[in-house]
Amino acid sequence: MSVVEHLTELRDRLFKAILAVVVGAVICFALYDPILEILIQPYREVTGKDTFYITKPLEGFSARLKVASYGGFLLGSPVVLWQLWRFITPGLHRKEKRFAIPFVAASVALFTMGAALALVTFPKALGFVVEISGDNVETLFSPAEYITFILRVTIGFGIAFELPILLVFLQLAGIVSSSQLLKGWRWAVVGVFAAAAIITPSQDPFTLLAMAGPMSLFYFGAVLIGRLLKR
């Protein structure tokens, strides 16, 4: 395949991926109210309040745009992953190409698991943020800030849970070996905890461990899977 053909295919793949994200964003924009009802549950649980406070004229619209943009990314991610894999596969061997569907399915499943874990642990993170403010401080969240906070945590967890997919792919591509990954497991665990501390905006130990613990286990699981698939 020539350079021009590669660029043409890249353009087509990017267009399809972006279109999927845009369609997802339109859907989430239209379903803003029911989505917000779901996202507000941890806020209710921690603060006992049922409403947000808008302090800027366009903040309500900004909140809707944030739900649409983050939601579009989430809904469009399976298509994005599929287009990414289809762009990469021409350079892979036939044995490696057969992992296309399992690769996308596992990516979606792991992202969903990470996002679900984030939503389960989010009340703890939010409670930590509220409590650390002090007893004499009343917490008043704006919808845009709260939505950004919860969706960043959710997407951060989802992306973090893609670690085993990346490690297995690197092993299949011959970039690293399972022996090399096992040899550097101590530094990998340190890196996992450092990444978890950066990704989790609340910085509370409960959320950090909720992310770093599974990621550490995924590291060793990915090494084992990569070794088995390379046989």
Secondary structure by P-SEA (a helix, b strand, c coil): ccaaaaaaaaaaaaaaaaaaaaaaaaaaaaaaaaaaaaaaaaaaaacccccccccccaaaaaaaaaaaaaaaaaaaaaaaaaaaaaaaccccccccccaaaaaaaaaaaaaaaaaaaaaaaaaaaaaaaaaaccccbbbbbcaaaaaaaaaaaaaaaaaaaaaaaaaaaaaaaccccaaaaaaaaaaaaaaaaaaaaaacccccaaaaaaaaaaaaaaaaaaaaaaaaaac
